[in-house]
Each structure stands twice: as structure tokens, then as C-alpha cells.
């Protein structure tokens, strides 16, 4: 079959499977499950694969992998979708809103699973045109960055030559896809700070060492890492999202606890951050007569798209959406545990636009009003399938 005919087939099959993918996405949306608790989600994925006659294996806890073997020998390309939801209360009024109080698919992972199952259906019917193997990876626990490492430990990418993922993206218009090479998402690391002072009565601060004051100073001084110790053209985010200290309005606090995150793209800067932070934290605490300790967790590196894989992906986008389909979009300081796969094998992560202001699909990820234009599902389904074919043809043995 000629390449143009193959592209036409994929686009047509994605269109024909549109309702199937939408129904799956809405099902997943109604039953969101948190990281490593995706039991019913995993069960549903397996049921759909069984209907297609695709054999699967359970890995990484609640994860699932399955291979679609082509009729011709070749490389192996992995297609990945994440599965977990968030502890967010849904505030939309859609007909298929979450039925689990306090949980919501507010990051689009319901869409990722549905699109990959749609692509699996397409590719499974094209086995005689596949040069190699397509591995489907349904991964749990992206939100806490535990899922990808668990999948890798269980062999999810053993024998895989490349990997491709999709993230539905709220800031990109529907009908556009961002798939540039190089850094696309930041490293995501966590830190925990404990401050120890000397408590006492609020009327006698001179006899105390105030953990609230010391903690507040640490919060402020840490920002000088961004404003005074890092080059302006080298992005760094340092955010403290939790600060707990004190027990009562007339008691000077003895202890303080802070938790936060850092984001950057430069591996060397990332390596130096805990060293620099510890210097500021300890010296600031000492200035107030307090002590402080830092616990730093290197959770996930930056997502860096491979150049050749990105070129293949951009060509796939053009086949599906035309020359205007590829969209230039600045790298983001959000994180993704897709980075762990890219540390092992070449690959690329695509941002598929789902924004449509007219349909009220304009809220950010992790917002209780997050919604997608479901036209994006057909695009993502086709892109998963098209990329797999293009990658395997590019590296045909």
C-alpha cells in the first residue's frame, strides 16, 4: 500500500472510531482513580484489549502492556498513556462528571487512555502493514512520579527501540500539536524543611526563638536563588506550597515545617540546588538562633525530546493536520515522569491541543473546571497510530 493511502486509512479509521474513543474517555472520566489505585481503570483497559484480541501483561502494579506484532520484522516502538486521576473535586456540570467524590481526571489522562485504545484498534487491524512491533503502555501513577519507574523495573520497555507519548494540553488550541525537539518539561523535585526554635509565651518573645519568624525568613531568602544566583535565561522555579508552624495565637512556635518543589531544565543547576538551598536555610535559621534541616528528593528529570523522534513526529502531525498542524509552544515548567523512559531510550512527548474558548474548554490542568474539546481525541488517536507506523518505517530492518 502506498504511504498516502496508508495515511488516508489512519485518518479515516480515526474518524470512524471517534465515537468509540469519546465513549471510553467519558467512562474513564466518570470513574477516576488515584495513583496506584487504578484497579477498575486497569480492568476496563484489559477488557477492551481482550475484545480486540490483543494479549496483555500486568506490570507496575496496576499498569498494563500489550504488543501488536506486525507481519514483517522490524523495530519496536512503544506508545504510552498514563492512567491516574487527581484528588480534585470536579466543578463542571457535564453529563459524565466524576462519580467519585473528591477525585477527578483534571489532567486529561482519561483522554490519553481512550486515544491509545483507539489507536490500538486501528493498528491491530493493520498488522499486515506494520514493520515490527507496537508496544502499548498503560502506565499508572504519573502524578506522583512513581509509575514510570515501576513500569521500567517490570520490563515495560525491555526490547523497545523508541517511545512516544501524548499529553492533552489546555493552553494549545484544538487542531494544533506541539512536538519540538529538546527540553519540553522541567525537572520536578520535592523538598522538606524542618525548623527548630524555642517556644514560649507570646508576651515574652525575648525568651524565645520564634520558628515562625525564622521560617518566614527562609521562604523569602530562598527566592534569591532565582533572582540573584541563577542566570535570567536559565529558568528556575522554587515554590513553597506548605508552611505549618504554631499551635495557638499567644504561643510562640517552637517548630516549623515547609514543603515545596523546584523546577528547572539545566541538569547542572538541578544538581547544585540542594547544596545552595541548604546553605541559605541553615545560615538564615542560625541568624535567628534557630536550626533547620533540608530533605531533598530528586523526583524526576526534565523531559527532553529526541531530535530524530521529534522530526518523525512533526512529519506525522503534518500528515494528519496539514502544514499548519505543527504549533510552536514554549517549554513548560510542569513535570512528567515520561522523563524516566527518555533516560533509557529515545522518544518524544507531544502536546495535543484541546483548548476551545467557545466550548468553555479554557481552564488549566488540575483545575476543577478543566475540560477538553473532544475533537482533540480524534487527532490524538490518529497521531498515536501514525507515529507508530512512521517510526517503524523509518527504522525498518
N, C-alpha and C positions, 0 to 999 in steps of 0.2 A: 504493500500500500504506500502511496506517495505521502510525503510529510504533510502537505497541505490538506490532504484528505483525512489524515490522522488527527490533525488539529481541529478540523471541522467536526470530526466524530466526537472528540473530547468536549468541545463546546456544546454540541447538540446533546450529548449524553448528560452533561451537567444541567442543561436546561430541562431535560426530561426527568431528571432526578431531583429537581428543585423542591417539589412538594414533600418528597421523602426526607430530604435534608432539613427542611423547615420543621417538619413534624418531630423529627429527632431532637432538634435543637430545643423546641418548646417542651418536649418531655424532660430533657435534662434540666431545663431551666426550672421546672416545677419541683424537682427533687434534688436540690443542691446538697452536696455532702462535703464536709471539711477535709483538710489534708490527712491522708492515710485512713480516712473513714469512708472512702468511696465504694462501699460494698455493693449497694444496689446499682450504682453507676457502672461498675465493673461487670456486674451480672447482665445488665442491658447491652453493653458492648459485645459481650460474648454471645448473647442471643442473636444479635444482628449478624455477627460473623458466621455463626452456625447456619443461619438462613442462606448465607451466600456460599456455604460450603468451604469456608476458609478455616483451616485448623489454627488454633491459638495455644499460647502457653501463658500461664500466670507468673508474673515476675514482680519484684519490687514491692511486695505486699499486695496492694490492690491493682497493680499495673497489669497490662496485657500486651503481648507482642504476637504478631502473626506474619507469616511470609506468603507473598503471592509470587510464585515461581513462573517465570516466562518460559516459552517453548524453546528459546535459544539461550546459550550460555552467555554470561556477562558478569558485570559488577553487581554489587548490592547497594541500593540506595534506601535509606531509612526516612520515613515520613513520621513526624512526631506531633501529637496533640496532647495537651495537658487536661486534667480531669477535675481538679478540685475547685470548690467554691469558697466563699468568704463568710466570716461571721458579721454580715451586714444585713440590716433589716431592709427589705425591699419596700420602696416608696412609690413604685409605679402602680398603675391600675390596669395593666394589661390582662387579657383573659387567661394567660398562662403564668401568672405571677407565682412566686415561690410558695409552696405549701408547707415549708418547714420554717417555723418562726425563728427569726434571727439569722437565718442563712440565706445567701443569695449568690447567684452567678453574676457577680458585679464586675467581672474582669473578662468575660467573653469565652471562658473555657468550655461552656456548653456549645458554643458555635464551633470551636476547634474540633471537638469530638464528632459533632454532626457532619462537618465538612470532610473529615478524614474517613468517616464511614461511607459517605457519598462517593469519595474518590476510590475507596476500596471496591465499591460496587462497580464502578467504571473500569478500573484496572483489572478486576477479576474476570470481566467479560472480554478483555483484550489480551489474555495470556499469550496467544499466538503471535502477538506483535511486540512482546516485551523481550528485550535483550538482557536477560539477567534476572534479578530478584528484587522485589519491592518489600521492604520490611515495614510493617505498621507498628508504631509505638504509641500506645495509650498510657500516658505517664501520670501517676498520682503526685500530689504534694509539691506542686510548683511554688505555691505561695509561701511555704516555709523553707524552700530550697533543699528539702530532704529527698524529693522524688527522683530527680535525675541521678544522683549518686547511688541510690538504691537500685535503680534500673541497670546502671552500668555494672554494679557489683554482681548482679544476677545474670549478666551476659547479654543485655539487650542490644548492644552494638558490636558484639563479637562477630567478626567477619564482614562488618559493614564498611563500605568504602567512602560514603558521604552521607550527610544528613540534612534534611530540610524541615523547617518548621514555619508555622504561620501564627501570628498574633493579630487578632482583630484590633483595629486602632481607632480610638474615638476622636482623635484630632485630624484625621485624614478623611477627605470626602469619599463617599462611596463611589466606586468606579475607578479608584486610584490605588496604586500599590507602591510602597517604598521598599526597595531591595538593594540599597547601596552597599558597596564593599567597605571594610574597615569597621571601626568601633560603632556600634549601634545602640547598645545599652550599657549602663555603668556597672562597675563592680558594686556589690551590695554587702556591706559588712555591718556587724552589730557591736555595740559596746555598752558596758555596765560600769557605773562609777559609784563607789560607796564612800561617803564622807563621815568621819568620826570627830565629834566635838565634845563638849561638856555641857550637859543640860543643867537647868536651874529655873528659878522663878523669873518671870518676865519683868519684874520690878527691879531686878538686880543683875543686869547684863554684864556688869564689871566682874562678876564672879563666875561667868560662864564663857564657853566658846560656842558661838552660835552656828550650828550646822546649816541653817537656812541662809545666812549671810555668806558663808563660805561656798555653799552650793551655787548660790546666785552668781557669785564672782567667777566661779569655774565655768558656768554657762556662758557668760559674757566673754571671758578670756579665750575660750576655745575658738571663738569666731575669728580671732586674729590669725589662726592658721589659714583661713580662707583669704582674709583681707590683707595680711602682711607677710605671710610666709610662702605663698603659692603664686606662681605667675598668673596674671589675669587671663591668659589664653589657655590655661590648663585647668579645666573645670573641676571644682571640688564642692561638694555639699556636705555639711556637717550639721545634723539636726538632732536635737534632744527632744524627744516626744513625751517623756515621762519624768517628772520630778516630784518625789514624795519626801516630805520632811515635816516633823512636828506632830503633836498629838492634841494640843489644846491652846486656846488663844492666849493664855497667860503663862505658858510654859515655854522656855527657850529650848529649842530642839537639840538633842544630842547627836542625832544621826540624820543623814540624808542619802537618798538613793536616786540615781539618774540612769535612764536608759535611752539610747539613741542609735543613729545609723550614719555611716559615711558612704558617699558615692563619688567615684572618680573613674577615669579611663586610663590613666597612666599607671602601669604596673609598679614602677619605681616609687612614685608618690604613694601608692597604696601600701607598699612595704614599709615606708617611713612613718606613716600616720600614727600607729600606736606608740612609737618611740617619742614623737613630738608631742602627742597628746599627754602622755604620762609625765613629761617634763612640766608642761603647763599645769596639769591637775595637781601634782604634788607640790610644786612651788607656790601655787595660789592658795592651796589649803594651809601650807606652812605659814604663809603671810598672816593668816588669821589665827594661828596657833592650833589648827586642826590637822588631821591626817586624812589621806584619801588614797584609794586603790583603784586601779583600772583593770577590768577584764575585757579583752578584745577578741572577737570571734570573726575570723576570715570566712564569711559565709559563701560568697560567690564572686568569681572574677567578672570582668567586662565581657559582653557578647561582641565578638569581633568576627564579622562575616568574611569568609574566604573570598579572594578576588575572583577566581575562576568560577566558583559556585554562584557568586553574585551575578556574573556575566551570563551564566546559563539561566539563572532565574529571571533576569531582566528580559532576556530573549523570550522566555516562556510567557511573561506578562504581556509582551508586545503581541504574541500570537493570540492571546485571549482578548485583550482590550485595545489593541492597536498601538500606534506610536505614542499616543498621549497617555497611555495607561501607567507608565512609569512616572513616579512622583518624587521629587526631591524633598526630603524631610530631614530636619536636623536630628542628630543623635539625641537620645533622651537619658535622663539620669535615673529612670526606673531600672529595675534589675530583673533578671530572668535566669532560672537555673539551666536553661538551654546552654549556658556557657560551659557546663561540665562536659557536654558532648563535644563541643568545639575545641576543648583542650585535648581531646583524643583523636578526633577525625575532622577533616574539612567539612564545612557546611555553611548554611546561610539561614537567617531568620527573616521572614518577610512581614512587613506591617501592611495588612489589608484594610483599607479604609471602610468605615461603617458610619461615618457622620452624615447626617441629613437634618438640618435645622427644621425643615418643613414638617418632618415626622417626629419632632422632639427627640431626635437621636443626637444629642449635643452635650450630654453630661459626661464627666470624666470617669475613668475607670475607678472602681472601689466606691463610687457614689451610689446611694440607694435608688437614684433615678436613672442609673446607667441603662441605656437601651441601644440597640443596633438597628440599622436599616437592613432588613433581611435580604435585600438584593445582594448584599455582600457575600451571602452564603454560596450563591451560585458561582461567584467569582473565585472564592477560596477553594471550593470543590474542584473546579476546573484547574486551578493553579497547582494544587497538590498533584493531580494526575499528570498534568502537562510537564511539570518539573521532573517527575519520576521518569517519564519517557525520554525527555531531553537529556537528562543526566546519563541515563543508561546508553543512549545512542552516542553521546559524546565520548564515553569511555568504553565503547563496545570492544570486547576482546577479539 
